[in-house]
């Protein structure tokens, strides 16, 4: 293989590897924000359910009872 062909082959390989790495980096760029948004939506939904139903009061009462048992107040 001539030096010119070897140089062209190496340059093509380097370009291909660099291009693939750039595409991978760009594909992952916004993923963190979407995940945080999903967590926020789930937390807001849970808080909404707890505030609009009696389930929130039931949980608060159970926690308070258990804390009272641990501290000896209950």
N, C-alpha and C positions, 0 to 999 in steps of 0.2 A: 504494500500500500504506500502510495506516495505521501510525502509530508503534507501536501495541500489537501489530499483526501482525508488524512488523519485529523488535520486541524479542523476541517469542515465537519467531520463526524463528531469530534469532541464538542465543538461549538453548538451543534444541533442538540446534542444530549444535554448540555448544560442549560440551554434555552428551554428545552422541554421540562427538565426538572424544576427550574425556576418558575415557569408558568404554572405548573401543577401546584407548587407550594403556595403561590399567590392566590390561586383559585380556592384552595383549602382554607387559607386564612380569611378570605372574604366571605366564605360560606358560613363561618362560625362567628362572624363579627357581631350580629345583632341578637344572637341567641340568648344572652344573659338578660337583656331587657324584657324579652318575651316571657322568660321563665319567671322573673320578678313580677310581671304584670299578672301572670296566672296565679301566683301565690297570693297576691293582693286580692284578686277576685274571689278566691276561695275563702280567705279570712273575712272579707266583707260579707260574703254569703253566710258564713257561720255566725257572725255577730248579728246579722239581720234575723236569722232564725231564732237565736237565743233571746233577742229583744222582743220579738213579736209573739212568742209562745210562752207557755208556763214552764217550758223545759229549762230555761235559764234560771228561774227561781228554784227549781228542783235541784239543779246542780249546785247553786250557791248554798242552799240549805244543807246539802250532803257534805260539801266541803267544810262548812262552818261546824257541823256536827263532828266530823272527823278531827278537825283541829282542836275542838273542845275535849275530845277523848284523849288526844295526845298530851295536851297541856293540863289535863285533870280538871277542867272547868265544866265538863259535860257529864 
